[in-house]
Amino acid sequence: MNIEEQVKAYINSQDEHKRSDMQALHQLILQILPKGKLGFFDGMNNENNPIANPTIGYGSYTIKYANGTSREFFQIGLSANKAGISVHILGIKDKTSLAQNFDKEIGKASVSGYCIKFKSCKAINTRVLETAIRYGIANSNTLH
């Protein structure tokens, strides 16, 4: 299966309400990053054991480690979880800024350093979520 097929299968595997929210958010993020790299992490480690929720990845940025090595990783992530949906906004230089700038405006969501979690799109202001994603892209490490 190619990446687009994996993404489609993952979204389609969700219950009806979560599936429609995930599809809408997928389209929104594709509009924000039309030329961004699309990726999919199935949540499994090398031994095929689950270590995280499956995540759709959009765009990429480079993590630079103190030892001089670097690693490419997606910048925006979209995943379903037991409580709802998570949007990961990675690579922001100041990990307190996402919560400081968007926690009060976004609606019924949990905003942490790099993640916005919510039950459904009805519980949040999706325009504020879009602004948060755009903010993360503008205030991140090296992007591709």
PyMOL commands that place a pseudoatom at each C-alpha (Angstrom):
pseudoatom trace, name=CA, resn=MET, resi=1, chain=A, elem=C, hetatm=0, pos=[0.000, 0.000, 0.000]
pseudoatom trace, name=CA, resn=ASN, resi=2, chain=A, elem=C, hetatm=0, pos=[1.294, 3.473, -0.814]
pseudoatom trace, name=CA, resn=ILE, resi=3, chain=A, elem=C, hetatm=0, pos=[1.069, 6.358, 1.670]
pseudoatom trace, name=CA, resn=GLU, resi=4, chain=A, elem=C, hetatm=0, pos=[-2.164, 7.802, 0.272]
pseudoatom trace, name=CA, resn=GLU, resi=5, chain=A, elem=C, hetatm=0, pos=[-3.810, 4.381, 0.550]
pseudoatom trace, name=CA, resn=GLN, resi=6, chain=A, elem=C, hetatm=0, pos=[-2.546, 3.951, 4.124]
pseudoatom trace, name=CA, resn=VAL, resi=7, chain=A, elem=C, hetatm=0, pos=[-3.931, 7.379, 5.071]
pseudoatom trace, name=CA, resn=LYS, resi=8, chain=A, elem=C, hetatm=0, pos=[-7.291, 6.636, 3.458]
pseudoatom trace, name=CA, resn=ALA, resi=9, chain=A, elem=C, hetatm=0, pos=[-7.514, 3.219, 5.148]
pseudoatom trace, name=CA, resn=TYR, resi=10, chain=A, elem=C, hetatm=0, pos=[-6.611, 4.741, 8.530]
pseudoatom trace, name=CA, resn=ILE, resi=11, chain=A, elem=C, hetatm=0, pos=[-9.232, 7.483, 8.259]
pseudoatom trace, name=CA, resn=ASN, resi=12, chain=A, elem=C, hetatm=0, pos=[-11.843, 4.995, 7.027]
pseudoatom trace, name=CA, resn=SER, resi=13, chain=A, elem=C, hetatm=0, pos=[-11.130, 2.693, 9.986]
pseudoatom trace, name=CA, resn=GLN, resi=14, chain=A, elem=C, hetatm=0, pos=[-12.464, 5.294, 12.444]
pseudoatom trace, name=CA, resn=ASP, resi=15, chain=A, elem=C, hetatm=0, pos=[-16.054, 5.426, 13.682]
pseudoatom trace, name=CA, resn=GLU, resi=16, chain=A, elem=C, hetatm=0, pos=[-18.412, 7.608, 11.638]
pseudoatom trace, name=CA, resn=HIS, resi=17, chain=A, elem=C, hetatm=0, pos=[-18.083, 10.858, 13.630]
pseudoatom trace, name=CA, resn=LYS, resi=18, chain=A, elem=C, hetatm=0, pos=[-14.336, 10.648, 14.071]
pseudoatom trace, name=CA, resn=ARG, resi=19, chain=A, elem=C, hetatm=0, pos=[-13.929, 9.625, 10.415]
pseudoatom trace, name=CA, resn=SER, resi=20, chain=A, elem=C, hetatm=0, pos=[-15.717, 12.741, 9.133]
pseudoatom trace, name=CA, resn=ASP, resi=21, chain=A, elem=C, hetatm=0, pos=[-13.713, 15.002, 11.462]
pseudoatom trace, name=CA, resn=MET, resi=22, chain=A, elem=C, hetatm=0, pos=[-10.442, 13.316, 10.468]
pseudoatom trace, name=CA, resn=GLN, resi=23, chain=A, elem=C, hetatm=0, pos=[-11.287, 13.669, 6.770]
pseudoatom trace, name=CA, resn=ALA, resi=24, chain=A, elem=C, hetatm=0, pos=[-12.101, 17.376, 7.194]
pseudoatom trace, name=CA, resn=LEU, resi=25, chain=A, elem=C, hetatm=0, pos=[-8.888, 17.984, 9.142]
pseudoatom trace, name=CA, resn=HIS, resi=26, chain=A, elem=C, hetatm=0, pos=[-6.881, 16.001, 6.589]
pseudoatom trace, name=CA, resn=GLN, resi=27, chain=A, elem=C, hetatm=0, pos=[-8.219, 18.244, 3.815]
pseudoatom trace, name=CA, resn=LEU, resi=28, chain=A, elem=C, hetatm=0, pos=[-7.547, 21.376, 5.878]
pseudoatom trace, name=CA, resn=ILE, resi=29, chain=A, elem=C, hetatm=0, pos=[-3.931, 20.427, 6.522]
pseudoatom trace, name=CA, resn=LEU, resi=30, chain=A, elem=C, hetatm=0, pos=[-3.405, 19.517, 2.862]
pseudoatom trace, name=CA, resn=GLN, resi=31, chain=A, elem=C, hetatm=0, pos=[-4.664, 23.020, 1.959]
pseudoatom trace, name=CA, resn=ILE, resi=32, chain=A, elem=C, hetatm=0, pos=[-2.265, 24.597, 4.451]
pseudoatom trace, name=CA, resn=LEU, resi=33, chain=A, elem=C, hetatm=0, pos=[0.695, 22.522, 3.204]
pseudoatom trace, name=CA, resn=PRO, resi=34, chain=A, elem=C, hetatm=0, pos=[-0.200, 21.756, -0.431]
pseudoatom trace, name=CA, resn=LYS, resi=35, chain=A, elem=C, hetatm=0, pos=[3.384, 20.872, -1.337]
pseudoatom trace, name=CA, resn=GLY, resi=36, chain=A, elem=C, hetatm=0, pos=[4.199, 19.303, 2.012]
pseudoatom trace, name=CA, resn=LYS, resi=37, chain=A, elem=C, hetatm=0, pos=[5.441, 15.763, 2.272]
pseudoatom trace, name=CA, resn=LEU, resi=38, chain=A, elem=C, hetatm=0, pos=[2.697, 13.285, 3.243]
pseudoatom trace, name=CA, resn=GLY, resi=39, chain=A, elem=C, hetatm=0, pos=[3.658, 10.467, 5.576]
pseudoatom trace, name=CA, resn=PHE, resi=40, chain=A, elem=C, hetatm=0, pos=[2.110, 7.767, 7.717]
pseudoatom trace, name=CA, resn=PHE, resi=41, chain=A, elem=C, hetatm=0, pos=[3.404, 6.180, 10.910]
pseudoatom trace, name=CA, resn=ASP, resi=42, chain=A, elem=C, hetatm=0, pos=[1.543, 2.999, 11.822]
pseudoatom trace, name=CA, resn=GLY, resi=43, chain=A, elem=C, hetatm=0, pos=[2.467, 3.270, 15.506]
pseudoatom trace, name=CA, resn=MET, resi=44, chain=A, elem=C, hetatm=0, pos=[4.540, 0.070, 15.511]
pseudoatom trace, name=CA, resn=ASN, resi=45, chain=A, elem=C, hetatm=0, pos=[8.185, -0.406, 16.431]
pseudoatom trace, name=CA, resn=ASN, resi=46, chain=A, elem=C, hetatm=0, pos=[10.685, -2.641, 14.600]
pseudoatom trace, name=CA, resn=GLU, resi=47, chain=A, elem=C, hetatm=0, pos=[9.365, -5.703, 16.456]
pseudoatom trace, name=CA, resn=ASN, resi=48, chain=A, elem=C, hetatm=0, pos=[5.809, -4.891, 15.268]
pseudoatom trace, name=CA, resn=ASN, resi=49, chain=A, elem=C, hetatm=0, pos=[4.677, -3.915, 18.762]
pseudoatom trace, name=CA, resn=PRO, resi=50, chain=A, elem=C, hetatm=0, pos=[2.441, -0.841, 19.201]
pseudoatom trace, name=CA, resn=ILE, resi=51, chain=A, elem=C, hetatm=0, pos=[4.292, 2.128, 20.698]
pseudoatom trace, name=CA, resn=ALA, resi=52, chain=A, elem=C, hetatm=0, pos=[2.038, 5.030, 19.682]
pseudoatom trace, name=CA, resn=ASN, resi=53, chain=A, elem=C, hetatm=0, pos=[-1.218, 5.824, 17.936]
pseudoatom trace, name=CA, resn=PRO, resi=54, chain=A, elem=C, hetatm=0, pos=[-1.012, 5.675, 14.134]
pseudoatom trace, name=CA, resn=THR, resi=55, chain=A, elem=C, hetatm=0, pos=[-0.350, 9.188, 12.822]
pseudoatom trace, name=CA, resn=ILE, resi=56, chain=A, elem=C, hetatm=0, pos=[-0.721, 10.931, 9.481]
pseudoatom trace, name=CA, resn=GLY, resi=57, chain=A, elem=C, hetatm=0, pos=[2.254, 13.242, 8.956]
pseudoatom trace, name=CA, resn=TYR, resi=58, chain=A, elem=C, hetatm=0, pos=[2.376, 16.414, 6.894]
pseudoatom trace, name=CA, resn=GLY, resi=59, chain=A, elem=C, hetatm=0, pos=[5.405, 18.440, 5.882]
pseudoatom trace, name=CA, resn=SER, resi=60, chain=A, elem=C, hetatm=0, pos=[8.753, 17.814, 7.481]
pseudoatom trace, name=CA, resn=TYR, resi=61, chain=A, elem=C, hetatm=0, pos=[11.357, 19.469, 9.614]
pseudoatom trace, name=CA, resn=THR, resi=62, chain=A, elem=C, hetatm=0, pos=[14.820, 18.532, 10.732]
pseudoatom trace, name=CA, resn=ILE, resi=63, chain=A, elem=C, hetatm=0, pos=[15.619, 17.726, 14.328]
pseudoatom trace, name=CA, resn=LYS, resi=64, chain=A, elem=C, hetatm=0, pos=[19.238, 18.590, 15.079]
pseudoatom trace, name=CA, resn=TYR, resi=65, chain=A, elem=C, hetatm=0, pos=[20.813, 16.781, 18.005]
pseudoatom trace, name=CA, resn=ALA, resi=66, chain=A, elem=C, hetatm=0, pos=[23.629, 18.023, 20.237]
pseudoatom trace, name=CA, resn=ASN, resi=67, chain=A, elem=C, hetatm=0, pos=[25.936, 15.287, 18.912]
pseudoatom trace, name=CA, resn=GLY, resi=68, chain=A, elem=C, hetatm=0, pos=[25.727, 16.803, 15.414]
pseudoatom trace, name=CA, resn=THR, resi=69, chain=A, elem=C, hetatm=0, pos=[23.341, 14.261, 13.913]
pseudoatom trace, name=CA, resn=SER, resi=70, chain=A, elem=C, hetatm=0, pos=[19.939, 15.152, 12.548]
pseudoatom trace, name=CA, resn=ARG, resi=71, chain=A, elem=C, hetatm=0, pos=[16.685, 13.416, 11.708]
pseudoatom trace, name=CA, resn=GLU, resi=72, chain=A, elem=C, hetatm=0, pos=[13.785, 14.338, 9.460]
pseudoatom trace, name=CA, resn=PHE, resi=73, chain=A, elem=C, hetatm=0, pos=[10.317, 14.170, 11.034]
pseudoatom trace, name=CA, resn=PHE, resi=74, chain=A, elem=C, hetatm=0, pos=[6.810, 15.300, 10.058]
pseudoatom trace, name=CA, resn=GLN, resi=75, chain=A, elem=C, hetatm=0, pos=[5.841, 18.769, 11.219]
pseudoatom trace, name=CA, resn=ILE, resi=76, chain=A, elem=C, hetatm=0, pos=[2.087, 18.370, 11.537]
pseudoatom trace, name=CA, resn=GLY, resi=77, chain=A, elem=C, hetatm=0, pos=[0.581, 15.116, 12.753]
pseudoatom trace, name=CA, resn=LEU, resi=78, chain=A, elem=C, hetatm=0, pos=[-3.040, 13.981, 12.857]
pseudoatom trace, name=CA, resn=SER, resi=79, chain=A, elem=C, hetatm=0, pos=[-4.087, 10.986, 14.918]
pseudoatom trace, name=CA, resn=ALA, resi=80, chain=A, elem=C, hetatm=0, pos=[-7.125, 9.425, 16.510]
pseudoatom trace, name=CA, resn=ASN, resi=81, chain=A, elem=C, hetatm=0, pos=[-7.044, 8.407, 20.158]
pseudoatom trace, name=CA, resn=LYS, resi=82, chain=A, elem=C, hetatm=0, pos=[-9.510, 6.930, 22.640]
pseudoatom trace, name=CA, resn=ALA, resi=83, chain=A, elem=C, hetatm=0, pos=[-10.733, 10.365, 23.726]
pseudoatom trace, name=CA, resn=GLY, resi=84, chain=A, elem=C, hetatm=0, pos=[-10.928, 11.927, 20.269]
pseudoatom trace, name=CA, resn=ILE, resi=85, chain=A, elem=C, hetatm=0, pos=[-8.375, 13.499, 17.942]
pseudoatom trace, name=CA, resn=SER, resi=86, chain=A, elem=C, hetatm=0, pos=[-4.874, 14.904, 18.372]
pseudoatom trace, name=CA, resn=VAL, resi=87, chain=A, elem=C, hetatm=0, pos=[-3.171, 17.446, 16.145]
pseudoatom trace, name=CA, resn=HIS, resi=88, chain=A, elem=C, hetatm=0, pos=[0.575, 17.528, 16.734]
pseudoatom trace, name=CA, resn=ILE, resi=89, chain=A, elem=C, hetatm=0, pos=[2.419, 20.689, 15.765]
pseudoatom trace, name=CA, resn=LEU, resi=90, chain=A, elem=C, hetatm=0, pos=[6.076, 19.798, 16.016]
pseudoatom trace, name=CA, resn=GLY, resi=91, chain=A, elem=C, hetatm=0, pos=[9.243, 21.820, 15.752]
pseudoatom trace, name=CA, resn=ILE, resi=92, chain=A, elem=C, hetatm=0, pos=[8.003, 24.991, 17.419]
pseudoatom trace, name=CA, resn=LYS, resi=93, chain=A, elem=C, hetatm=0, pos=[10.995, 26.798, 18.874]
pseudoatom trace, name=CA, resn=ASP, resi=94, chain=A, elem=C, hetatm=0, pos=[9.199, 27.829, 22.100]
pseudoatom trace, name=CA, resn=LYS, resi=95, chain=A, elem=C, hetatm=0, pos=[7.224, 24.883, 23.428]
pseudoatom trace, name=CA, resn=THR, resi=96, chain=A, elem=C, hetatm=0, pos=[5.119, 27.115, 25.691]
pseudoatom trace, name=CA, resn=SER, resi=97, chain=A, elem=C, hetatm=0, pos=[3.874, 29.380, 22.902]
pseudoatom trace, name=CA, resn=LEU, resi=98, chain=A, elem=C, hetatm=0, pos=[1.189, 27.073, 21.480]
pseudoatom trace, name=CA, resn=ALA, resi=99, chain=A, elem=C, hetatm=0, pos=[-0.683, 26.931, 24.787]
pseudoatom trace, name=CA, resn=GLN, resi=100, chain=A, elem=C, hetatm=0, pos=[-0.072, 30.621, 25.524]
pseudoatom trace, name=CA, resn=ASN, resi=101, chain=A, elem=C, hetatm=0, pos=[-1.415, 31.756, 22.172]
pseudoatom trace, name=CA, resn=PHE, resi=102, chain=A, elem=C, hetatm=0, pos=[-4.294, 29.360, 21.523]
pseudoatom trace, name=CA, resn=ASP, resi=103, chain=A, elem=C, hetatm=0, pos=[-5.493, 27.622, 24.701]
pseudoatom trace, name=CA, resn=LYS, resi=104, chain=A, elem=C, hetatm=0, pos=[-8.166, 30.190, 25.582]
pseudoatom trace, name=CA, resn=GLU, resi=105, chain=A, elem=C, hetatm=0, pos=[-9.447, 30.726, 22.030]
pseudoatom trace, name=CA, resn=ILE, resi=106, chain=A, elem=C, hetatm=0, pos=[-9.624, 27.195, 20.646]
pseudoatom trace, name=CA, resn=GLY, resi=107, chain=A, elem=C, hetatm=0, pos=[-12.597, 25.910, 22.631]
pseudoatom trace, name=CA, resn=LYS, resi=108, chain=A, elem=C, hetatm=0, pos=[-12.912, 22.644, 24.493]
pseudoatom trace, name=CA, resn=ALA, resi=109, chain=A, elem=C, hetatm=0, pos=[-9.424, 21.242, 23.912]
pseudoatom trace, name=CA, resn=SER, resi=110, chain=A, elem=C, hetatm=0, pos=[-6.246, 20.426, 25.753]
pseudoatom trace, name=CA, resn=VAL, resi=111, chain=A, elem=C, hetatm=0, pos=[-3.295, 22.411, 24.426]
pseudoatom trace, name=CA, resn=SER, resi=112, chain=A, elem=C, hetatm=0, pos=[0.210, 21.369, 25.433]
pseudoatom trace, name=CA, resn=GLY, resi=113, chain=A, elem=C, hetatm=0, pos=[3.670, 22.150, 24.112]
pseudoatom trace, name=CA, resn=TYR, resi=114, chain=A, elem=C, hetatm=0, pos=[3.216, 20.448, 20.752]
pseudoatom trace, name=CA, resn=CYS, resi=115, chain=A, elem=C, hetatm=0, pos=[-0.262, 18.923, 20.797]
pseudoatom trace, name=CA, resn=ILE, resi=116, chain=A, elem=C, hetatm=0, pos=[-3.908, 19.977, 20.640]
pseudoatom trace, name=CA, resn=LYS, resi=117, chain=A, elem=C, hetatm=0, pos=[-6.329, 17.238, 21.779]
pseudoatom trace, name=CA, resn=PHE, resi=118, chain=A, elem=C, hetatm=0, pos=[-10.111, 17.442, 21.450]
pseudoatom trace, name=CA, resn=LYS, resi=119, chain=A, elem=C, hetatm=0, pos=[-13.133, 15.161, 21.323]
pseudoatom trace, name=CA, resn=SER, resi=120, chain=A, elem=C, hetatm=0, pos=[-14.533, 16.403, 18.019]
pseudoatom trace, name=CA, resn=CYS, resi=121, chain=A, elem=C, hetatm=0, pos=[-14.357, 19.337, 15.640]
pseudoatom trace, name=CA, resn=LYS, resi=122, chain=A, elem=C, hetatm=0, pos=[-17.675, 20.556, 17.076]
pseudoatom trace, name=CA, resn=ALA, resi=123, chain=A, elem=C, hetatm=0, pos=[-15.902, 21.153, 20.401]
pseudoatom trace, name=CA, resn=ILE, resi=124, chain=A, elem=C, hetatm=0, pos=[-13.321, 23.542, 18.947]
pseudoatom trace, name=CA, resn=ASN, resi=125, chain=A, elem=C, hetatm=0, pos=[-12.996, 26.594, 16.762]
pseudoatom trace, name=CA, resn=THR, resi=126, chain=A, elem=C, hetatm=0, pos=[-11.402, 25.110, 13.635]
pseudoatom trace, name=CA, resn=ARG, resi=127, chain=A, elem=C, hetatm=0, pos=[-10.315, 28.559, 12.449]
pseudoatom trace, name=CA, resn=VAL, resi=128, chain=A, elem=C, hetatm=0, pos=[-8.241, 28.889, 15.601]
pseudoatom trace, name=CA, resn=LEU, resi=129, chain=A, elem=C, hetatm=0, pos=[-6.845, 25.398, 14.981]
pseudoatom trace, name=CA, resn=GLU, resi=130, chain=A, elem=C, hetatm=0, pos=[-5.907, 26.453, 11.450]
pseudoatom trace, name=CA, resn=THR, resi=131, chain=A, elem=C, hetatm=0, pos=[-4.223, 29.566, 12.839]
pseudoatom trace, name=CA, resn=ALA, resi=132, chain=A, elem=C, hetatm=0, pos=[-2.325, 27.427, 15.366]
pseudoatom trace, name=CA, resn=ILE, resi=133, chain=A, elem=C, hetatm=0, pos=[-1.104, 25.119, 12.590]
pseudoatom trace, name=CA, resn=ARG, resi=134, chain=A, elem=C, hetatm=0, pos=[0.008, 28.084, 10.484]
pseudoatom trace, name=CA, resn=TYR, resi=135, chain=A, elem=C, hetatm=0, pos=[1.695, 29.576, 13.560]
pseudoatom trace, name=CA, resn=GLY, resi=136, chain=A, elem=C, hetatm=0, pos=[3.562, 26.319, 14.157]
pseudoatom trace, name=CA, resn=ILE, resi=137, chain=A, elem=C, hetatm=0, pos=[4.784, 26.222, 10.578]
pseudoatom trace, name=CA, resn=ALA, resi=138, chain=A, elem=C, hetatm=0, pos=[5.972, 29.831, 10.736]
pseudoatom trace, name=CA, resn=ASN, resi=139, chain=A, elem=C, hetatm=0, pos=[7.702, 29.396, 14.103]
pseudoatom trace, name=CA, resn=SER, resi=140, chain=A, elem=C, hetatm=0, pos=[9.476, 26.108, 13.637]
pseudoatom trace, name=CA, resn=ASN, resi=141, chain=A, elem=C, hetatm=0, pos=[12.894, 24.710, 12.984]
pseudoatom trace, name=CA, resn=THR, resi=142, chain=A, elem=C, hetatm=0, pos=[14.130, 24.051, 9.450]
pseudoatom trace, name=CA, resn=LEU, resi=143, chain=A, elem=C, hetatm=0, pos=[11.248, 23.017, 7.188]
pseudoatom trace, name=CA, resn=HIS, resi=144, chain=A, elem=C, hetatm=0, pos=[11.050, 21.029, 3.978]
for i in range(1, 144): cmd.bond("trace and resi %d" % i, "trace and resi %d" % (i + 1))
show_as sticks, trace
zoom trace
